[in-house]
Amino acid sequence: MADQRPRIAKVHADLPVRIAEAERHGWLGKVEGLRMSLAGGAYKLAQIDRHARWISAFPPYDDACHATPACVS
């Protein structure tokens, strides 16, 4: 999931320019679709960031296993 972040961030960053262009041309349906994509991209980036923070809160499997009495024999 994290490997998708740079691509999604690039697309998300380009959307305001595309929205402005669509507005200049009067493409109202396109404007609405791009605004939905902008909101969806922001949500997806936040989701990726939350997932990365959640994963980083846990130690790697080997470290966690060696720290528990069940793994020590």
PyMOL commands that set and color helices and strands:
alter all, ss='L'
color gray80, all
select helices_A, chain A and resi 2-25+28-56+61-66+69-71
alter helices_A, ss='H'
color red, helices_A
deselect
rebuild
show_as cartoon
